[in-house]
Amino acid sequence: MPGRLAVVHEQIAEDLATRPIDESVLVHLGGLCRSRVGQCPGGGLAERGGAGTGGADRHLMGNHEDMLLQALPGTDKEANGTWLANGGATRC
């Protein structure tokens, strides 16, 4: 069963097919990565080439994405601790 985000993308694509417009932009407002184990609703968007709605994708970072990006280099113990303290035990 597809995730909720995939279902929303399918609905947007269907709507655009039914009511075409010259240009569409899909904006994701954070929430693509959550710090809880196994919760990456937007995981794989880049690998898939975007949402697949036929328009441009824009991704605005939320607090979990910010925590992840600060912890990724692995050189900032405080950032790493914050990420892990918020459940960031898996890679998004």
VENVEN-V907251 format. One record per pair of residues at least 4 apart in sequence whose C-alpha atoms are under 8 Angstrom apart, sorted by the first residue. I is the first residue (numbers start at 1). J is the second residue. D is the distance in Angstrom with one decimal. If there is no record, write none. Layout:
# VENVEN-V907251
{{I J D} {I J D}}
This chain:
# VENVEN-V907251
{{2 6 5.9} {2 7 6.5} {3 7 6.4} {3 41 7.2} {4 8 6.3} {4 41 7.9} {5 9 6.3} {5 41 6.5} {5 42 7.2} {6 10 6.2} {6 51 7.8} {7 11 6.2} {8 12 6.2} {9 13 6.2} {9 51 6.1} {9 52 7.2} {9 53 6.3} {10 14 6.1} {10 53 7.2} {11 15 6.1} {12 16 6.1} {12 53 6.4} {13 17 6.1} {13 52 7.4} {13 53 4.5} {13 54 7.0} {14 18 6.2} {15 19 5.9} {15 20 7.8} {16 20 4.9} {16 21 7.0} {16 53 7.7} {23 55 6.6} {24 54 7.6} {24 55 4.8} {24 56 6.4} {25 55 5.4} {25 56 4.7} {25 57 5.8} {25 58 7.1} {26 53 8.0} {26 55 6.8} {26 56 6.2} {26 57 4.9} {26 58 6.1} {27 57 6.0} {27 58 4.8} {27 59 5.8} {27 60 7.3} {28 32 7.7} {28 57 7.7} {28 58 6.3} {28 59 4.8} {28 60 6.1} {29 59 6.4} {29 60 5.1} {29 61 6.7} {29 62 6.9} {30 59 7.0} {30 60 5.6} {30 61 4.8} {30 62 4.0} {30 63 7.4} {30 64 7.8} {30 65 7.2} {31 41 7.3} {31 42 7.4} {31 61 8.0} {31 62 6.4} {31 64 7.3} {31 65 7.7} {32 40 6.0} {32 41 5.6} {32 42 4.1} {32 43 6.6} {32 65 7.3} {33 39 6.8} {33 40 4.6} {33 41 6.5} {33 42 6.4} {33 43 7.0} {33 64 6.2} {33 65 5.9} {33 92 5.8} {34 39 5.5} {34 40 5.8} {34 41 7.9} {34 64 5.6} {34 65 7.4} {34 88 7.8} {34 92 7.7} {35 39 7.1} {35 64 6.1} {35 68 7.9} {35 83 7.0} {35 86 5.9} {35 87 5.1} {35 88 4.3} {35 89 7.5} {35 90 7.9} {36 86 7.0} {36 87 4.7} {36 88 5.8} {36 89 7.4} {36 90 7.9} {37 87 6.3} {37 88 6.5} {37 89 6.0} {37 90 5.7} {38 90 6.6} {39 92 7.8} {40 92 5.5} {43 92 6.0} {44 48 6.1} {45 49 6.2} {45 50 4.8} {45 51 6.2} {46 50 5.5} {48 52 7.9} {50 56 8.0} {50 57 6.3} {51 57 7.0} {61 65 5.7} {61 66 6.6} {62 66 6.3} {63 67 6.2} {64 68 6.2} {65 69 6.1} {66 70 6.2} {67 71 6.2} {67 79 6.9} {67 82 7.3} {67 83 5.8} {68 72 6.0} {68 83 6.5} {68 88 7.8} {69 73 7.7} {70 76 7.7} {70 79 5.8} {70 80 7.7} {71 75 7.6} {71 76 6.7} {71 79 5.0} {71 80 4.7} {71 83 6.5} {72 80 7.8} {74 80 6.6} {76 80 6.2} {77 81 6.0} {78 82 6.1} {79 83 6.2} {80 84 6.2} {81 85 5.8} {82 86 6.2} {83 87 6.6} {83 88 5.1} {84 88 4.6} {84 89 6.1}}
